[in-house]
Amino acid sequence: MREYLFMALISAVVTYLLVPLVRRFAVRIGAMPEVRERDVHTTPTPRLGGLAMYGGLVVGLLTASQLTHTGAALAESDANAVTALIVAGALITITGFLDDWWGMDPFIKLGGQIAAAGVLVFYDMRLLYIPLPKDWGGSTSLDYTLSMVITILVVVVTINAVNFVDGLDGLAVGIVCIAGMATWAYSIFLANEISGGRITTTAAIAAVLIGACLGFLPHNFHPAKIFMGDTGAMLIGLVLASSIVTVTPLDPAIIENMNRFGVLLPLLVPAAVLVLPLIDLITAVVRRTSQGLSPFAPDRGHLHHRLLDIGHSHRRSVLIMYAWAFLFSFGIVGMSAIGVPIMLFPVVIVLALAVLVLMAAPRWRGRGGAHAASRDKQPDDDGPPTGPMPPIFPDTEIRSHNPPADGPPSGRATAEGNPVIPVFPTRS
């Protein structure tokens, strides 16, 4: 336990300290594009925060490889997780950096994501079987080709799910942090029942991911000083996917009798920790393709945009989605640990949906519905808008007057160029 806390702390500190340097670098090279119509922030804000997160991840992984317990487990594992994540992370970080700086065709970016996933497979970080109950035909072992295809698909979907949900300050990094915590908790639960380098690898990856997210979050929470951009969103999506891939035990029979979830656990836990990004990804693809647009075409139809549109503030919208992700992911992990009937899984889904609906409907709190909410809307309590405040210039004071009968006065201007409107006496 101490080793996991130590590597998470190292990753967090390195990420936190690198962010100001990365921010200056982003400003210097102009990686702070103009505000787009679909953006929530109001002023240009530097991107490339993912560079700092990559630095924290590299240092955290190298630290983990040198620790007594974790280092030995990583060395025993068939997959060279440290090298795989450093190389694949570098590739996805370079892809995101070029996209944040110059812009990139979506299909070229997709190629970079597939290449990074291929690096994980090359270093043997891949799914080995599909866990299914005996009533469904039992778990199916995968040959190398099928294992490679499914692993790449899982990694690419996870990367894009995280990237799609990155629309508010601190949203994606916070949700991934919660998902990492749930994955870490599940891996620790498995480690108490079975031994093996693969489970320890999952716990180490999740711990380093948690640290990088916590180190970046103070700089990214509203009002954000820097965005992680595609550089960071794709990176943490890649790392989260690798933890999900490695959490699957080598032998399905190992967890057959651990609790009433049985072999479904390796399917339920990833679904739980990714449910919010996946829902946003699926609905976005369906929405865009139904309108004849590309699945990669940006819009303002994401879940976080809808929370803002119905009256929630920036911070409250983020906290609502945090709460939903936490309830769903830790609900499944908690049920797997205490051993409950699988029928409670739909109950958790209904409960999570109820929490989302109740928290996401401020218009129901008072009388008059949505129109009353818009009339009575109070100022946002989130502080200043995202990014630096623009300069405010004093305006010339304009006083009410009655013009004289012989026509308007001649126009004059101050030294600053602002018009001066004279004041006339009121007729009695």
N, C-alpha and C positions, 0 to 999 in steps of 0.2 A: 504493500500500500504506500509506504513512504517513497519508494522509487517512482511510482506513478505520479505522486504529488510533486516530486522534485523535477521530473522531466516536464510536467505541465507548467510549473513555475518558471523554469528556464525558458521555455518556448514563449510564455506570456511576456516576460521581462524583455527578451530580445526583440519581440515584435513591437512592444510598446515604445522602446527606445529608437527603433529604426523608423517609425512612422514620421516624425518631424523631418528627418533627412530625406525620406522619399517624397514628402510633400513639397519640400523646396525643389527637389529635382523635377517633379511633375510641373511645377509652376515655371521653372526655367525653360523646359523644352516645349511648353505650351500644351500639356496634356490636361487641359481643363476647358472642354468645348463649351460653346454657347448653350444656353438653356433651350431645350426643345419643348414643343407644345405639350407633349405627354408627360414631361418631367414635373415633379412635385416641388423641387427646390427652386428658388427664385433668382439666384445669382450663380455665375460659373464657379464650380468647385473642383479642385484637383482630383484626379483619379490616381490609378497605379498603386493604391494601398496594398494590393496583393503582393507587391515586391517585398514589403516589410513582413508580410505573413509567410512568404516563402523562406525568408531568412530565419524567422522563428522556428519554422518547421524543420529546416535543415539542422539547426543547432540542437533542437529538441531530439531529433532522431539520432544524431551522432552521440548525444549524451546518453540516450537510452541504450545504445549499443555498447557503452562502456560500463554500465552498471552491473552489479553482481548477478542478480536473479534475472533481470530482463535481458541483459546482454547474452547470458548463457542460453536463454530460451530462443532468442533471435538467431543465435548461431546454430542451434539444433533444428530450427525450422527448415523445411525443404525450400521455401521461398526466401529469397534474399530481399526481405522487405525494405530494409534501409536503403540499399542501392536502387531498388526499383522505384521507390517513392521519390528519391532525390532526382533521378533521371527523368521519370515521367512528370514529376512536378516542374522541373526545369522546362520541359517541352511545352507543357500547358501554360506555364507562366509567360514564356516568350510569345506564344500565340495570343494570349490575352493582352500582353503589353503592346504588340503591334496593332491589335484591334482598338485598344483604348487610345493609342496615339494617332494612328493614321486612318483607322477604320479598315474593315476587312469584309470580304464577301462571306455570307453565312456558310456557304458550302466549303470554302477554304478553311474557315474556322472549325467546321465539322470534321474536316480531314485531320486537323491538328488534334481534336479530341479523340478520334479513332486511333491516331498514332500513339498518343499518350496511353490509352487503354491497351494498345498492343504491347507497349513496353512492360506493363504490369504482367501480361500473359507471358511474355518472353522470360521474365524472372520467376515464373511459376506462381504468381499470385492470381489464381483463377478458381472458379467454382468447380468442384469435383463431382457433385451429384445434385439432383433435384429432390429435395425432401418431400415425400408424400406419405400419407397414412396407408396402412395395409389395405384398407377398404377401397382405396383409390388405385390399387395396383402396386403399392409399395414404392420405396425410393428408387430412383433410376440413376445409375452411374453414367457419367458422361465420358465419351472418348475425347481425345485431345482436340479434334476439330470442333466438335459441338461445344465442348467446354470453352474454347477460345471465342466462338461466336457469341455465346450467351454472356460470357464475362464482359466482352466489349460492349454488348448491348446494355447491360446493367450499368456499366460505368458511364457510357455516353448519356443514357437517360437521366442518371443521377446528376451529372454535370449540368445538363440543360434545365433540369427541374430547379436546382439551386439558382442558376442564372436567371430564370424567369421570375423567381420570387424576390429578386434583388431590386426592389423598387422604392423602398423607404429607408430612411436613415436607420441603420442598425438592424434591419429586419432579417436579411439573409444570414448575416453572421450570427445573430442571436438564435435563429432557428437551427442552424447547423450546430451551434454550441450545445443546444438542448438535445439534438439528435446524437451528438457525440457522447454526451453524458449518459443517455439511455443505452447506447451501444456498449459503453464502458461498463455500466452496471450489469448488463446482461452477460458480458464476457467474464466479469468477476464471479457472477453466479455460476457459470459453466466451469470456471477454473476450480471452484470448490468441489465439484463433482467429478471432473475428469482432469487429467494433466496432459500437457502437450505444448509445444512451442507455438502452434497455430493460434491457440486461444490467448496466450500471453502476447503474441504479436498484435492481435486485435486490441487488447487492452492498452498496449503501448501506443499504437497508432491513434486510438481514440483520445488518450491522455494528451498527446502532443497536439492534436487538433483542438481540443478544448482550450489548451493554453494559448495557442495562436489566436483563437477567436476572442478570448477574454482580454488578451493584450491589445487587440485592435479595436474592440468595442468602445472604450472610452473616447477614442478619436472619431468614431463613426456614429455614435448615438446623437439624436437630434438636439441641437443643430450640428450637423456633421462638419468637421474641418477637412475631411478627405473622404473620398469614396474608394472602395476596394476595386471597383470596376470589374470588367470581365477577367482581368488578371487575377483578382482574388476570388471571385465567385466560382470560376471554373476550377481553380486550385483546390478550394475547400470541398467542392463537389467531388473532385477526383479522390481526395483523401478520405472523405466519408464513404465513397463507394468501395474503396479498398478495404476499409474496416468491415463493411458489410460482407464483402466477398470472403475475407479470412475468418469471419466468425462462424462459418459453417464447419462443424467438426468433420474429421476424416471419415468416420464410420457412423452412418445413420443409427445403427443399433445402440450407440452409446447413450443417446438421449431418449430412446424409445420409452423407457419407464421412469424418466425423471419427474414427470408430472403429467397432468391430463391433457396438456397441449401436445405432448409427444413430439414427433418429428416435424410438426407444423411450425415449431418455434422459429427455425431459421427463415421461414417465409413470413411469419407474423411480425417479428421484430423489425426487419427492414421496412415492411409495409407501414408499421406504426411510426417509425422515426421519420419516414419520408412522406407521410400521408398529405401534409399540407402542401409542400412543393409539388407533389405529383398531381394533386387535384388542380392546382393552379396551372400546371403544364398541360394537362389533358383538356381542361376547359378552354384554355387559350388556343390550342391547336384546333379544337372543334369550332370555336367561334370564328377564327380567322379563315379556315378552309371553307366554312359554310358561306362566308361572304366573298368567296373567290379570291382570297388573299393568300400569300405565302404563310406557312406556319411560323416563319421567323419575322413576319411583318410586325413592328411594334404598334401597340395601341394602349388605351387607358381602360381596359376591361378586366384587369387583374383584381384579385380579392382585396388587396390593400387599397386600390383605387376606389373600390365600391364602399369600403369602410369610410374613406374620406368623404365621398359624395353624399353619404347619408348623415353626415354631421359630426363624425368623430375627429378629434384633433390628431395631429401627426403622431405624437407619442402614444396616445391612447390606442390608436389603430395598431401600432407595433406591439403594445403590451397585450392586446386582445389576441393577436396571432401567436405571441409567446405562450399565453395561457392555454390556447387550444393545442399547440404542439406539445407542450409539457404534459397536459392531461392525457392525450392520446398515447404518446410514446411511453411514459412511465406507467400508465395504466396497464398496458400490455406486459411490460417488463415485470411489474409488480405481481400481476396474476400468474406469470410464468414461474415466479420465485416461490409463491405460497401454494401453488397447485390448486387451481379452481377448474370447474367444468368449462369446457370450450364454449358452451352456450352463453357464457358471460361476455364473450368477445363482442357480439352485436350490442350488448348493453353498454359497453364502453363507447362504441360508435355513436349510439343514440345520445348518451350523456355528453359526449364531446360536441355533437351537433347542437344539442340544446344550449350548452354554454356559449357556443359561437353565436347562435341566433339571439339569445337573450342579451349578450354583451354588444352585439352588433346592431341593435335596433334602438337607438336613443329616441327615435320619434314615438315609441310606444310609452315613454315614461310620463308624458304629459298629455293634456287634451289638445285636440286640434290636428293631430297627425303630422304629416311631413310639412305641411304649409305652416303650421304653428311653430314647428321646430325651426324653420328657416326665418320666421319673423322674429322669434325670440332668441336667436342664436347669439351666444355670448362670445366675446373675443377669445381667440385661441390662447390658451395658457401655456403654450410651448416655448415661449421666449421668441427671440429673433428668428427670422427665416434662415434656411440653410445657407451657409457661406458668409462672407464678410458683408457688413451692411454698406449700401451705397452712400456716398456723401449726400447731405441734405443742405440745400441752399435756401437762405431766407427769401421769402416772397415779399413784395411790396404791399404794405397795408392798404386795403381798399375800403373807403368809407362811403356810406350812403349819402347821396346828395340830390338836390333838385337843380337841373341845369338852368342857366339864365335864359331869359326870353330871346336874347339876340343870338342864339345858336350855341353850339358846343365850343368849348375852349380849344385853343390851339394845343397840339400834342407836344410834350417834352419828354425827355428821358434822363435817367440818372447816368452816372459814369459806368455803371455795370450794364447798362442797356435796358433796364427794366422801366416800363412806362410809369410816369407820375400822374396821378389823377388828382387835380385840385379839389378842394372842398369849398362849396359855395354856401353862403348864408341862406337859411330857410326864410321864405317870404312869410310875412305875418298876414 
